Amino acid sequence: DADVTQTPRNRITKTGKRIMLECSQTKGHDRMYWYRQDPGLGLRLIYYSFDVKDINKGEISDGYSVSRQAQAKFSLSLESAIPNQTALYFCATNDRANSPLHFGNGTRLTVT
Amino acid sequence: AQSVTQLGSHVSVSEGALVLLRCNYSSSVPPYLFWYVQYPNQGLQLLLKYTTGATLVKGINGFEAEFKKSETSFHLTKPSAHMSDAAEYFCAVSDRRYGGATNKLIFGTGTLLAVQP
């Protein structure tokens, strides 16, 4: 089983719809992250959480929200999806500052 | 602000040739440095990291990188490319200046490596 599991793997939705991307991890890590990957732009940080009670905005948080339901679960929501949110979304975890990130396999989201 | 630049969004080499992927960072204090690899339809995997100590870092799959403070660089190399090395490679930095507790990784824009038979 994967250490970091993202669901769904692929999703197509329409403009204006609310959508949730889910992430769960079995690493026992406190730190969890949501990144967005776009061609030519690399990975950009959307939100991050250093423990269950700690949520922080990343560099591109507008239009997104998150929920840390438990140490192992970190969900990303798009309240009203728009086409420029079409991207590949990654969840990642690590156990302390500057330790390597462990990534899920990504969710490919298309907003039409 | 911390930043990282990867020169060359696409690099093509022949099988058996040297692989050189370039990464430069901007920081007044040497950061923590990482290389990640992304195979098709997968998440990123750590190749190697530099935190302190020896400036030549060896990673998985025969890759290595050398931290050069004077050049603010952390280029990734492999002496002989294999077809299985075809993937996208990302350099990432984490700022060392602020005590580390809240540090986050900043990623470069990636270099797509193609290996020709």
Interface residues (C-beta under 8 A of the other chain):
Chain A: V4 Y33 Y35 G40 L41 G42 L43 R44 L45 Y48 F50 G58 F90 A92 A97 N98 P100 L101 F103 G104 N105 G106
Chain B: S9 Y32 F34 Y36 N41 Q42 G43 L44 Q45 L46 K49 T51 F90 S94 R96 G100 A101 T102 N103 K104 L105 F107 G108 T109 G110
